[in-house]
Amino acid sequence: MSINSERDIEANLQIGPTDIGMVRIFVEAGGVEIPMDFEPEEAEEIAEEIRAAAEAARIVAQGASKGGKGKR
């Protein structure tokens, strides 16, 4: 599976601080639970990557709406 592969899977995502000072990203899908704990600095790096991806997605969407490349 790659970033551009679509799947019809529902998942729940929760993000929050733990009682020991970590940031937890908790994913639950199809009866599987995946808790991922990160140091605050790591969580900030992840947040920056998400922001950068959102900006890149906006650029792609704007190009698609102007007759550029569409959804693959």
C-alpha angles and dihedrals in degrees: 000000000000136000090267096048112104121216132185096227125131118216138174119225125196126179126187149120122286125222090255097057100264128124112237126204106194120192124186122184133153094353093309119118121200117187114189119188123199136182110249091253091053090049090053090052090051090049090052090051090051091050091049091049091049091053091048090049090052090053091050091047092049090051091050092050090052093055096271127124113328134199114318 
